Amino acid sequence: MSTRGSSRARGSTEMDAARWTRAEHAGAVVVLAALVLTHWPDVAWPRFVLAFVAIDLVGYVPGALAFRRARGGPIAPIYHHLYNVTHSYLVAAAAVALWAFARGGGEWAMLAVPIHLSGDRGVLGNVFKSAAAPFESRA
């Protein structure tokens, strides 16, 4: 019996795609972390930590707090949008480019941004959040 075109076959394909996507992002974390560690003395560590943490301080923490206050009920869609904006590679690239322009060049510390984003996707399996779904999964 063929499963071609069935929801079972599509589900398997989607799962394979999700695994490959996670593996690709996890691989990016390894490569980027190796670059940072290779250039350890040249990394501005306070800026690295700030760049790494700021993404979640702005984009995740407010929504997580609202979700907990709502006891798992619906929260304002702005929290989902805030998460999605701060966890977007396009927004991150623009922010890092502006930082590099303001500084007069790039710096190793800003690799914290793609490490964070790829870590979320590859290690934690996080993706963009739909306002139609709960802010956090019930795992």
BAMI-944256 format. One record per atom (N, C-alpha, C): x, y, z. Coordinates in Angstrom, 3 decimals. Layout:
% BAMI-944256
X,Y,Z
...
***
This chain:
% BAMI-944256
0.844,-1.176,0.000
0.000,0.000,0.000
0.888,1.238,0.000
0.610,2.145,-0.861
1.392,3.375,-0.970
0.888,4.408,0.032
1.831,5.113,0.644
1.457,6.209,1.539
1.669,7.554,0.864
1.999,7.496,-0.430
2.240,8.726,-1.177
0.992,9.603,-1.149
1.164,10.848,-0.747
0.045,11.779,-0.716
-0.776,11.688,0.556
-0.527,10.680,1.364
-1.295,10.549,2.597
-0.740,11.477,3.664
-1.547,11.726,4.676
-1.079,12.586,5.763
0.076,11.927,6.507
0.092,10.582,6.524
1.192,9.874,7.183
2.514,10.158,6.473
2.510,10.104,5.158
3.726,10.381,4.389
4.139,11.832,4.561
3.173,12.747,4.528
3.506,14.166,4.712
4.077,14.398,6.105
3.490,13.767,7.107
3.983,13.924,8.470
5.414,13.453,8.607
5.729,12.328,7.966
7.087,11.796,8.000
8.055,12.748,7.313
7.649,13.287,6.171
8.490,14.232,5.437
8.715,15.497,6.252
7.648,15.988,6.887
7.778,17.187,7.719
8.707,16.920,8.897
8.614,15.733,9.471
9.485,15.387,10.594
10.931,15.327,10.139
11.170,14.724,8.977
12.530,14.673,8.443
13.058,16.083,8.200
12.231,16.947,7.637
12.643,18.329,7.375
12.951,19.047,8.683
12.141,18.823,9.696
12.376,19.457,10.995
13.691,18.970,11.599
13.959,17.674,11.488
15.227,17.134,12.014
16.428,17.724,11.292
16.342,17.807,9.966
17.444,18.377,9.192
17.638,19.850,9.526
16.545,20.569,9.695
16.640,21.991,10.044
17.301,22.155,11.407
16.878,21.346,12.366
17.498,21.413,13.695
18.975,21.050,13.621
19.302,20.015,12.851
20.706,19.598,12.721
21.541,20.705,12.093
20.992,21.361,11.088
21.719,22.454,10.436
21.993,23.592,11.419
20.988,23.963,12.200
21.179,25.034,13.179
22.141,24.612,14.291
22.053,23.368,14.734
22.987,22.880,15.754
24.414,22.908,15.214
24.576,22.532,13.954
25.895,22.607,13.322
26.409,24.032,13.258
25.519,24.969,12.967
25.913,26.384,12.936
26.386,26.842,14.309
25.712,26.386,15.365
26.139,26.741,16.726
27.559,26.248,16.972
27.842,25.026,16.573
29.179,24.450,16.780
30.232,25.267,16.036
29.977,25.573,14.772
30.945,26.332,13.965
31.135,27.739,14.524
30.036,28.419,14.845
30.132,29.788,15.364
30.804,29.821,16.737
30.472,28.856,17.584
31.115,28.793,18.901
32.610,28.529,18.749
32.981,27.688,17.797
34.406,27.433,17.546
35.112,28.710,17.099
34.458,29.491,16.260
35.038,30.777,15.841
35.248,31.703,17.032
34.235,31.789,17.884
34.348,32.652,19.068
35.474,32.163,19.969
35.533,30.868,20.212
36.573,30.326,21.092
37.962,30.480,20.486
38.051,30.361,19.171
39.333,30.555,18.490
39.842,31.985,18.676
38.914,32.912,18.749
39.275,34.331,18.892
39.006,34.831,20.314
39.069,33.934,21.277
38.778,34.215,22.685
39.356,35.546,23.176
40.638,35.825,22.972
41.199,37.071,23.515
40.634,38.333,22.849
40.119,38.194,21.635
39.615,39.353,20.903
38.127,39.611,21.130
37.457,38.733,21.857
36.015,38.877,22.075
35.772,39.846,23.227
34.911,40.827,22.992
34.469,41.741,24.058
33.351,41.002,24.813
33.733,40.287,25.861
32.803,39.380,26.530
31.583,40.059,27.130
31.709,41.243,27.726
30.474,41.896,28.210
29.474,42.155,27.073
29.971,42.568,25.902
29.073,42.800,24.762
28.524,41.482,24.222
29.335,40.426,24.251
28.857,39.104,23.829
27.674,38.683,24.700
27.848,38.771,26.017
26.786,38.365,26.946
25.550,39.238,26.758
25.745,40.544,26.629
24.611,41.448,26.436
23.863,41.121,25.145
24.587,40.908,24.056
23.945,40.582,22.779
23.192,39.255,22.871
23.768,38.291,23.582
23.141,36.975,23.716
21.859,37.057,24.545
21.918,37.773,25.650
20.805,37.827,26.599
19.715,38.801,26.161
20.080,39.881,25.493
19.109,40.919,25.123
17.968,40.364,24.273
18.272,39.407,23.422
17.240,38.827,22.548
16.085,38.278,23.380
16.400,37.541,24.435
15.348,36.968,25.274
14.793,37.966,26.282
15.622,38.883,26.759
15.106,39.891,27.688
14.009,40.723,27.036
14.177,41.011,25.762
13.198,41.820,25.036
12.101,40.953,24.421
12.476,39.810,23.854
11.523,39.051,23.061
10.860,37.866,23.721
11.487,37.285,24.738
10.911,36.087,25.349
10.356,36.346,26.747
11.130,36.986,27.593
10.749,37.147,29.000
9.391,37.827,29.170
9.102,38.932,28.470
7.778,39.552,28.662
6.621,38.596,28.341
6.737,37.853,27.260
5.683,36.904,26.894
5.587,35.748,27.871
6.735,35.260,28.336
6.733,34.159,29.302
6.075,34.591,30.610
6.368,35.811,31.050
5.738,36.319,32.277
4.235,36.490,32.088
3.835,37.059,30.959
2.404,37.237,30.683
1.698,35.886,30.617
2.338,34.908,29.994
1.758,33.571,29.870
1.577,32.935,31.248
2.552,33.107,32.115
2.441,32.544,33.466
1.365,33.263,34.273
1.307,34.603,34.126
0.260,35.361,34.831
-1.128,34.941,34.350
-1.241,34.606,33.066
-2.526,34.175,32.504
-2.795,32.698,32.802
-1.902,32.067,33.523
-2.016,30.644,33.896
-2.266,29.749,32.676
-1.526,30.046,31.615
-1.626,29.230,30.414
-2.739,29.640,29.473
-3.512,30.642,29.866
-4.590,31.127,29.001
-4.043,32.035,27.916
-4.933,32.593,27.115
-4.486,33.465,26.024
-3.835,34.748,26.542
-2.859,35.221,25.794
-2.209,36.493,26.105
-2.273,37.367,24.854
-1.980,38.629,25.022
-2.030,39.570,23.901
-1.073,39.124,22.791
-1.496,39.213,21.548
-0.644,38.800,20.424
0.677,39.565,20.336
0.740,40.749,20.932
1.981,41.538,20.862
3.166,40.746,21.401
2.935,39.894,22.391
4.033,39.105,22.962
4.581,38.104,21.940
3.702,37.495,21.168
4.136,36.572,20.116
4.917,37.335,19.046
4.396,38.499,18.669
5.059,39.300,17.635
6.423,39.792,18.115
6.490,40.196,19.383
7.760,40.656,19.946
8.793,39.532,19.913
8.367,38.334,20.265
9.262,37.179,20.195
9.738,36.972,18.759
8.814,36.977,17.822
9.150,36.712,16.423
10.091,37.757,15.849
9.874,39.012,16.189
10.750,40.081,15.681
12.156,39.926,16.244
12.263,39.680,17.541
13.595,39.585,18.150
14.310,38.287,17.794
13.590,37.300,17.323
14.201,36.025,16.947
14.263,35.833,15.432
14.201,36.917,14.698
14.282,36.892,13.240
15.724,37.132,12.801
16.205,36.293,11.891
17.558,36.494,11.361
17.663,37.815,10.602
16.602,38.227,9.933
16.653,39.489,9.184
16.807,40.680,10.121
16.028,40.700,11.197
16.136,41.783,12.175
17.500,41.720,12.855
17.938,40.523,13.204
19.243,40.362,13.852
20.370,40.835,12.946
20.304,40.478,11.672
21.344,40.909,10.725
21.364,42.425,10.600
20.193,43.037,10.557
20.128,44.499,10.476
20.710,45.135,11.735
20.384,44.585,12.900
20.898,45.133,14.158
22.417,44.995,14.239
22.938,43.835,13.868
24.391,43.623,13.899
25.079,44.516,12.872
24.470,44.687,11.705
25.051,45.575,10.682
25.082,47.021,11.173
24.011,47.458,11.822
23.994,48.815,12.383
25.057,48.967,13.464
25.202,47.941,14.290
26.233,47.962,15.331
27.621,48.072,14.695
27.869,47.278,13.674
29.168,47.308,12.989
29.404,48.669,12.342
28.378,49.241,11.739
28.499,50.563,11.122
28.826,51.616,12.182
28.129,51.561,13.309
28.355,52.534,14.390
29.755,52.395,14.985
30.260,51.180,15.059
31.590,50.923,15.621
32.706,51.123,14.608
32.357,51.147,13.341
33.381,51.249,12.314
33.941,49.901,11.906
33.210,48.834,12.198
33.639,47.488,11.820
32.982,46.442,12.696
33.092,45.199,12.257
32.490,44.109,13.013
33.322,43.717,14.216
32.745,42.878,15.048
33.482,42.355,16.201
32.987,40.949,16.518
33.881,40.158,17.050
33.587,38.758,17.338
32.426,38.601,18.311
32.243,39.539,19.207
31.179,39.437,20.209
29.795,39.332,19.578
29.627,39.904,18.412
28.303,39.889,17.783
27.926,38.523,17.218
28.862,37.575,17.239
28.488,36.202,16.880
27.541,35.608,17.923
27.407,36.285,19.062
26.434,35.852,20.066
25.023,35.818,19.492
24.742,36.722,18.568
23.387,36.810,18.009
23.040,35.563,17.191
23.812,35.196,16.168
23.446,33.966,15.452
23.623,32.703,16.303
24.529,32.726,17.276
24.645,31.571,18.180
23.341,31.404,18.952
22.801,32.508,19.455
21.538,32.456,20.197
20.406,31.950,19.299
20.258,32.562,18.129
19.151,32.190,17.243
19.259,30.741,16.777
20.452,30.317,16.386
20.621,28.929,15.946
20.511,27.963,17.113
20.941,28.385,18.287
20.777,27.548,19.476
19.311,27.324,19.798
18.530,28.400,19.718
17.089,28.255,19.946
16.472,27.263,18.969
16.849,27.372,17.706
16.243,26.517,16.685
16.833,25.104,16.689
18.145,25.004,16.787
18.799,23.710,16.665
18.824,22.892,17.933
19.088,23.543,19.052
19.216,22.819,20.318
17.859,22.692,21.010
17.124,23.809,21.087
15.849,23.812,21.805
14.649,23.482,20.925
14.812,23.600,19.604
13.698,23.311,18.702
12.663,24.417,18.627
13.014,25.617,19.073
12.070,26.738,19.035
11.914,27.273,17.618
10.717,27.686,17.300
10.412,28.313,16.012
9.594,29.566,16.297
9.217,30.277,15.243
8.377,31.452,15.436
7.085,31.053,16.138
6.525,32.007,16.870
5.322,31.736,17.658
4.086,32.287,16.958
3.069,31.464,16.830
1.795,31.887,16.262
0.936,32.468,17.374
0.327,33.619,17.113
-0.554,34.235,18.109
-1.789,33.371,18.355
-2.073,32.437,17.458
-3.225,31.549,17.618
-2.918,30.368,18.544
-1.657,30.197,18.904
-1.245,29.077,19.753
-0.766,29.608,21.103
-0.714,28.741,22.113
-0.165,29.177,23.400
1.272,29.676,23.236
1.672,30.625,24.069
3.016,31.193,23.978
4.074,30.128,24.214
3.800,29.208,25.129
4.729,28.111,25.408
3.994,26.791,25.261
4.729,25.785,24.802
4.115,24.463,24.665
4.013,23.820,26.038
3.124,22.901,26.149
2.948,22.167,27.408
3.675,20.834,27.302
5.005,20.888,27.377
5.807,19.665,27.219
6.005,18.962,28.527
***
